[in-house]
């Protein structure tokens, strides 16, 4: 059975290569900091299971210290704007094939590969289907890019390092914040929020409970940068005890619309680096928060719609 291990190894090797190339990049005055940061990140993927909780915690603290000292931006070898325009004209829409392969292969793994059994055992770990499919999709896209564009494999590392240098420490926020959400859940933050909400929300007001849950999901997601981290905390604290148990609401509808409410918070925060800072870096925007500024009005309007929708659907 293929587990999540090979995906972690693949990611670790990728970040390890970035660290080595950062160390060799004399154009970056902070090259050793970059090399140390991405090298430590590679260690977390490659050897995290062997380090244990304490070792991984120390590793994260060292990464924070390196990031606080400041990372730099290197100048990896890449094609010129003219070369990219020429390549775009040459290949036309086919140039998007490697990028489109990523979601398609991931979906194929989730729908088809998970159904394949060999000697009574699943081909891929059912609990990690999406991540394993994503890893397979990235390898597929890399091979397609090599065949189509005739670029060196090392070009993928160069371009990846260029993007990581632009994003800096914010690139690792989703992983760190997801872990923090799990810590909050274990620590009982959701229960504490529920106690405060029970005292603050009027006893018989369904609308107040819905507003508290939806707004809380959005705000907590904005702080955490990840709706999946906010969901267990707010659901344990407000959703289940008030909307479901007290007012007998539908937990499925509440959960679905609650996640949508959390995603409204995602639109408003730089903590969601993969959604809001990556596009700005890819587009070369002068204002790295320009994407967020455009999304805030939509987020507010959508959150209001979610509140009305939740109230109308959950208590049917």
Buried (B, 14 or more C-beta within 10 A) or exposed (E): EBEBEEBBEBBBBBBBBBBBBBBEBEEBEBBBBBBBBBBBBBBBBBBBEEBEEEBBEEBBEBBEEBBEEEBBBBEBEEBEEEEEEEBEEEEEEEBEBBEEBBEEBBEBBBEEBBEEEEEEEBBBBEEBBEBBBBBBBBBBBBEBBBEBBEBEEEBBBBBBBBBBBBBBBBBBBBBBBBBBBBEBBEEEBBEEBBEEBBEEBEEEEBBBBBBBBBBBBBBBBBBBBBBBBBBBBBBBBBBBBBBBEBBEBBBEBBBBBBBBBBBBBBBBBBBBBBBBBBEBBEEEEEEBEBBBEEBEEEBBEBBBBBBEBBBEBBBE
